[in-house]
Amino acid sequence: MATPHPLTTTASGADVRVRFCPSPTGLPHVGMVRTALYNWAYARHTGGKMVFRIEDTDAARDSEESFRQLVDALTWLKIDWDEGVEVGGPHEPYRQSQRHDIYRGVIDKLVASGALYESYSTAEEIDARNEANGRAKQLGYDNFDRDLTDEQKAAFRAEGRQPALRLRVPDEDLTYVDLIRGEVTFPAGSFPDFVVVRPNGIPLYTFVNPVDDALMGITHVLRGEDLMPSTARQLALYAALIDAGVTTFVPRFAHMPLVLGETGNKKLSKRDPQADLFLHRERGFIHEGLLNYLALLGWSIGHDRDVFSLEEFTEAFDIVNVNPNPARFDQKKAESINGDHIRMLDEKDFAERIVPYLAAAGLFDEPTHEQLVLAFRAAPLIQERVQLLGEAPGMLGFLFTDDVSYEADALKGLPANAAEVLDACVAALEPVAEFTPEKIQDALAAALIDGLELKPRVAYGPPRVAITGRRVSPPLFESMELLGKDESLRRLRALSEHLAG
């Protein structure tokens, strides 16, 4: 039975080092953020360090715009890092594209140790040999170049060929203990010697990723399940790096479960709206709510509890408690948890967070002092009613306009005697001197419930639509106080005339 490499790290506590190393391509998506979150939480839980590194060797796909969006995303989410891009550290530079000289030095050491060897075989030659030897074509490279003589190499070079460099894979089982999935063994011969440096001298991602981990002292590689097949190659490379004196240990690996879309059993696609981090922010998720939900995609704090603070999360989180089974993204549950976190904000914090959404909806450009005061006074009225900050403009828009637009379903739901009810409201409120929620309620209750003998649900529908244009709104009496007596009366009369005309 195979055993894990004897030099597998035993690092714990402050010695833990994790990394988040995305490629700067496209928009940040929730699967990527879940990876960053679990790495960050494990570093904070153990007292270790998180490194933020950029894998930008694909010049055709990588972009500076995507890099800035990554930084923007982590900054918004309050996921900080101890070393890496933007903050520096002892292992600079933290971009792969700036580390070519470093890789060259490691390649030279591995060539000198015999771990890497020159390979001149073309794809056509490999296929032809496999066919001649009765090997299945899909088995790929046949380790033909392992023992080329100097004369054979010189002959290939004389033909103008440039060699790739392949890693000499150990002829033995490779085993590691996955922190989430338990013991995993890759049988001897399950993959051939593989290319780590192209004929043009450019090292491949399968080489530079583990080399960076080794040079930066990464002790725990926490990443997605989809990368699990590459672990075999990494283990083989790590053994060679240790033999060559590049590092002294093999990291621990943990492969997090896939995040599935709401339906079916496919991985959440980057093109799925639910995968778009910035769309969630645009709709009004707050970072506390979104991170709480993403934490639940593979982990739980308790069988009967879904809502917790980030402090509680980092205190409780351990990568070994992550569930290996796929997790499904549930939009409604995400929004519900976000609503719970909105209600946990203090009133001033909530008000400050909705102002940009009110501005984005065109309710004001640069808010005046009066508009800000109004927004801050109104915010507590909706904090218990919204699940997303993006709902605030719809709920409070009536306060920032003189022209109320009546929603179709609101008009449709009015009782037949709505005009009579509105006229009774005007008559009841005109004599009210102290225009407070209590006095407004007393006057309307006397006129509509006692006077017209209406049930509250029926009585307050027409004035609610008159004041806000909506069937669902902030509390009616407080809304009228914010508008003031004159504007409230004007709106009551306006809807009455609209219904009459």
Secondary structure, 3 states (H helix, E strand, C coil): CCCCCCCECCCCHHHCEEEECCCCCCCCEHHHHHHHHHHHHHHHHHCCEEEECECCCCCCCCCHHHHHHHHHHHHHHCCCCCEECCCECCCCCCEHHHCHHHHHHHHHHHHHHCCEEEECCCHHHHHHHHHHCCCCHHHCCCCHHHHCCHHHHHHHHHCCCCCEEEECCCCCCEEEEECCCEEEEECCCCCCCEEEECCCCCECHHHHHHHHHHHCCCCEEEEEHHHHHHHHHHHHHHHHHHHCCCCCCECEEEEECCEECCCCCCECCCCCHHHEHHHHHHHCCCHHHHHHHHHCCCCCCECCECCCCHHHHHHHCCHHHCCCCCEECCHHHHHHHHHHHHHHCCHHHHHHHHHHHHHHCCCCCCCCHHHHHHHHHHHHHHCCCCCCHHHHHHHHHHHHCCCCCCCHHHHHCCCCCHHHHHHHHHHHHCCCCCCCHHHHHHHHHHHHHHHCCCCHHHHCHHHHHHHHCCCCCCCHHHHHHHHCHHHHHHHHHHHHHHHHC
